[in-house]
Amino acid sequence: MKEKLEAIRVKAQQELASITEQAQLENFRVAVLGKKGELTSILKAMGSLSAEERPVMGQLANEVRAFIEEKIQEKSNQLKEFELKREIESTPLFDISVPANLNCGSYHPITLVQRQCEAIFKSMGFTVEDYGEIVTDYECFESLNIPKDHPARDMQDTYYLENGQLLKTQTSAAQNAIYKKYKDALVNDGVPIKAIFPGRCFRNEATDACHENTFFQMEGVMVDRDISISNLIYFMKTMLSEVFRKDIKVRLRPGFFPFVEPGFELDISCLICGGEGCPSCKHSGWLELCPCGMIHPQVLKEGGIDPEKYTGFAFGLGLTRLAMMKYGIKDIRDLNSGSLKSLSQFTDDE
Ligand code: DAH
């Protein structure tokens, strides 16, 4: 019986080595350890052994059984691993190292609106300029016809650096540099200046649902011979109708800004009531959206452009305000909150 048991152990090892499928393994288990299996039938024959032999053989049989069970378990694990590997290799497009797409990123609503405006203006021949957030007093104020102690500075208090530079309060701060950058092409080659410059602006504000110390604007300028207010109205109306995907009526009201003459507040027909009058537009049918005007001759001169020969318009679109209107965001503070719950729900509707 001892030889038989040893033979079963050796044979089992050999057979296990050649098994390649779980089903085969199960057949093997039944053939050896099952009710009618080889080992089981030997155990059944124990009864015919002598009293001395029985415990010795019993122990050996248990050892063989435990040995085979362990080997079956090992083989089973090996086969499972093999099968998983085979499955992964036969599915080339499935990459298990890619993180689950549960938290797919989204653009900030202001980025969405900014990109949309950029695309529209680009399609109308405007260049998109980048500009710093730290500027000089000259860029932010003096070049824009706002000398030191001018009362217009009161509305634009900001954060000053020790070296006298400041965080820009308005994207208009880039105007002077843009005129200087493109004036030669304008004068020598007759290429009109058409540029927009979106950017972050800062003001020392007490915050509430409508005011923030950090917000976004998008400045635009166009300078050429014979530019008039009708050009301004045309570009603004076209851009806004594209952004809101419907025909937008605009109207101009007088507004004062030292760097434009004349200066305007541009209103659009109320998006909620279409101009009939409702609580959102304080029953006026109009929403104030974009200050603008014809560039002041002094500002052109400061940028190296002869105001006797050239004229232009400028506008300062409140991108933050535009995003709030477009997406119905009621509290400006949500935009800087970093709360993904609020900010990740907007999508590009292109
Ligand atoms: N920079 C002005 C502000 O932040 C807005 C503005 C008004 C810009 C008139 C313009 C403009 O270009 O023509 O209050």
Boltz pocket constraint, residues with backbone or C-beta under 6 A from the ligand:
constraints:
  - pocket:
      binder: B
      contacts: [[A, 169], [A, 170], [A, 171], [A, 172], [A, 219], [A, 220], [A, 257], [A, 259], [A, 260], [A, 263], [A, 264], [A, 291], [A, 292], [A, 293], [A, 294], [A, 314], [A, 315], [A, 316], [A, 317]]
      max_distance: 6.0
